Amino acid sequence: MEGFPSLIWMEHQELERLLHEAVARGDVKAMLNDVVVPRAHIAIYLSLIARAGPKDGAHTLPPDLSLNYDDLRAVFDRPVIDARKRGRPTKEHSGWSEDQKLVFEMHKMLAGAPRVPHATSAAEAARMLVDAGRVPGAGTPESRAKRLVRKFREHYSS
């Protein structure tokens, strides 16, 4: 297959096999008498041709089958660079589940639940939790309290 640098060093039989498999899977559109053969029918058509032909040419495509060049390029002209994500991995927010528990605790503080200190606002409840040393994470006590208030407003305000 000239024009596909990724296939230059392959044997002819291996190329025939790869092309046959790509067409049979439906990755490469095939046309028969200027009509596109549906993806569901191409595998059946190729198996019938293989049964009728010689046993040694099981991967040979029929001569009247034309293939879409754009599909061939998409399948066989793969880029050298892989598609893995590059760069720094995304940051995981490991403290958020703890914040959810503390937000529920703030809700109980505002509701006046028994055996829980009472607070008059979300900011006051957050400061009480920070002062008690129950809020994990880096930053100043004020920034941790602000983080809890933001979480509280996400879940309990409309």
N, C-alpha and C positions, 0 to 999 in steps of 0.2 A: 504494500500500500504506500505508494509514493505520496509525499505531502504530509505524512504523519510521522514526525520525528521520533515519537515514543515507540513506534513499531519497526524501526529500521532493522534491528538486529534479530528479529524473530524469524523462525522457520516458516516456510510456506504453509505447511499443514497446521501449525499453530495459529497462523493468521486466519486460515479458513475456518477453523474451529471457533475462534473468538468472534468473527463476523457472523457465523451461523447462530451462535448463542445470542448475540446482540439483536439480531433480526427476530429470532424465535421469542425472545422476551418482550419484544415490542419497543425496544429502545431506539431502533432505527426503523423509520417508516418505509414500507415496501409498497411498490405499485406494480400492478399486473394489468396490462392492456390500458394504461393511463388511468386506472382506477386504484385508489388507495385501498390496500387490503386491511380490514379492521384488525386491531390488536388481538382480539379474541380468536380470529380465524387464521392468523399467520402461522401459529405453531402447528395447527392441524394440517395446513397446506404443506408445510415443510416436512412433516412426518410422512404424508402421503407420497411426496416426491422422493424421499429417502427410501421408502419401501419399494417403489417402482424402479429405482435406479440400482446400480451396482453396489455391493456391500462395502467396497473399499472407499467409495466417495460419499460416505454418510454425511459429511459436513459441507458438501458442495451445494451451492445455491443454484437454482434453475437459471438458465440464461435469459429468459424472458422477464425476470424479476428485476425491476429497477429500484435503486435505493436513494433515499434523500441524503444529499451531500451535507447539509447542515446538521442532520442527526448524526452522521458519521463523524463529523468534526467534534460534536459534543461528546460522543462516546469515546473516540480514540485519540483525540488531540488534547489530552489532559495537560493542564499546566504543571510545571515542575514544582512550583511552590504549593505546599499542602494548605488546606483550608482551616487549619487550627487557629484558634484565637491567639492573638499576640498581645503582649503587654502585661501589665500588672493585673493579677486576679482581683475580682470584685471583693469589696470589704464585707465581711460577715458581721452582722450586728448581733453579737452573742448576748448582750445585756437586755435585749428587748423583751424576752420572755419574763425576766425579773421585773422589768418596768410594768408589764401587764398585771402582775400580782400586786405591785405597789399601787397601781391606779385603782384596782378593786379595793384595796385598803383605804385609799383616799375617799372613795365613794362611801365606804362604811363610816369614815370619820365625819363626813358631811351629813350623813343620814342620822347620826346620833345613835349608832348601834351600842348595845351594852358592852362593857369591858374594852372599849376602844376610846382613845382620847377624842374629844369633840373639837371640830374646826369650823370656822365660819365661812371660809372660802377655799378654793382649790389651791391657791398660792400658799395660804397658811398651812394647809394639810401637807403640801409638798415640803415646805420649810421644816415642819415638825419631823417628817420622815428623814430628811437630810441631816438635821441636828441629832437624830437618834442613831445616825450612822448606818441606816438600812438601805441607802441608795448607792449601788455600785457604779463604778465608771470613773473616768478621768474628768478633770475640769474643776472649776471652782464650785463651792456649794451652791452659789446662786445659779450657775449654768445647769447643774443637775436638777435643781428645783424647777427651772424653766422647762427642762426636758420632760419632767413628770407632768407639769401643767399642760404642755402641748399634747401629750398622750391622753391625759384625762379629757381634754376638750375634744379630741378625735372620737372618743368612745361615748362620752356622756352628754355632749351638748348637741343641740340640733340647729 
